[in-house]
Amino acid sequence: MSESEANRRSLFRLQFPLGEQPLLVTGLEENQVIELAEKSARLDAKSTKLSSEDWTPGVLKLKTGMEIQTTVKLSRIEDDQIIVFLGSNITQKVIITEQRRLLAKYGKPRPQDS
């Protein structure tokens, strides 16, 4: 990984196993969240109605039942995934709580799982 790639990835990203993926719900669509960071999310979707110009209101629905109001804007599309910016940051506390929940349920991922 180059230094510029490392700088872009300075925020922690939490990857969700199948069956544990939260939903990001907007008035336009619902998508499963594959990876979550404080300012962005990677979604499982081949296409989207989200705009890269305008913020769209949305709700992040975690498997715990917690719902977090946010806004989303399309960043880019990569194969069968879309990456969105989150207008309201997801707090590090929420991400760490989710990480602890997943570790308690599944244990630490093996190197080949990463």
C-alpha positions in Angstrom: 0.0 0.0 0.0 1.4 3.4 -1.0 1.7 6.2 1.5 -1.1 8.1 -0.1 -3.4 5.0 0.2 -2.4 4.7 3.8 -3.3 8.3 4.5 -6.7 7.9 2.8 -7.3 4.8 5.1 -6.5 6.6 8.3 -10.0 6.0 9.8 -10.8 2.6 11.2 -13.1 0.5 9.0 -15.3 -2.3 10.4 -16.1 -5.2 8.0 -19.4 -7.0 8.7 -19.8 -10.8 8.3 -22.8 -12.0 6.3 -25.9 -12.1 8.4 -24.6 -9.2 10.6 -24.6 -6.5 7.9 -26.6 -3.3 8.9 -29.0 -1.7 6.5 -28.6 1.8 5.1 -32.1 3.0 4.3 -32.9 6.1 2.2 -36.0 7.2 0.5 -34.5 5.9 -2.7 -33.3 2.4 -1.7 -32.1 0.0 1.0 -28.6 -1.5 0.9 -26.6 -3.8 3.1 -23.5 -2.3 4.6 -20.3 -4.3 4.0 -17.9 -2.0 5.7 -18.4 1.0 7.9 -16.1 3.9 8.9 -16.9 7.2 10.7 -17.3 9.2 7.4 -18.1 6.5 4.8 -19.7 3.1 4.1 -19.2 0.4 1.5 -22.6 -1.0 0.3 -23.5 -4.2 -1.5 -25.1 -2.8 -4.7 -24.5 -3.1 -8.4 -26.2 0.3 -9.1 -27.7 3.2 -7.1 -30.1 6.1 -7.4 -27.9 8.1 -4.9 -26.4 11.2 -6.3 -22.8 12.4 -6.1 -24.1 16.0 -6.1 -26.8 16.0 -3.4 -27.0 14.7 0.1 -29.9 12.2 0.7 -31.4 11.6 4.2 -30.9 8.1 5.5 -30.9 5.8 8.5 -28.3 3.3 9.4 -30.0 0.3 11.0 -27.7 -1.9 13.1 -28.6 -5.5 14.0 -28.8 -4.4 17.6 -31.8 -2.3 16.8 -29.9 1.0 17.0 -30.9 3.4 14.3 -28.6 6.3 13.4 -29.9 9.3 11.3 -27.4 10.5 8.7 -27.2 11.8 5.2 -25.4 10.0 2.3 -23.8 11.1 -1.0 -22.4 8.8 -3.6 -18.6 8.7 -3.7 -18.0 6.0 -6.3 -19.0 2.6 -7.7 -16.6 -0.3 -7.6 -17.8 -3.5 -9.3 -20.8 -4.8 -7.2 -20.2 -2.2 -4.4 -20.9 1.4 -3.9 -19.0 3.7 -1.6 -20.9 6.6 0.0 -19.9 9.5 2.1 -21.8 10.0 5.4 -22.8 13.5 6.2 -23.3 12.9 9.9 -20.3 11.0 11.2 -20.8 7.6 12.8 -19.1 7.9 16.1 -16.1 5.9 17.0 -18.0 4.7 20.1 -20.7 3.1 17.8 -18.1 1.4 15.6 -16.1 0.0 18.6 -19.3 -1.2 20.3 -20.2 -3.1 17.1 -16.7 -4.5 16.8 -16.9 -5.8 20.4 -20.3 -7.3 19.7 -19.0 -9.1 16.6 -15.8 -10.3 18.4 -17.8 -11.7 21.3 -20.1 -13.5 18.9 -17.6 -14.8 16.3 -14.1 -14.4 17.8 -11.1 -12.8 16.2 -11.0 -13.3 12.4 -8.3 -15.6 11.0 -5.7 -14.0 8.7 -7.2 -15.8 5.6 -10.6 -14.3 6.5 -9.3 -10.7 6.1 
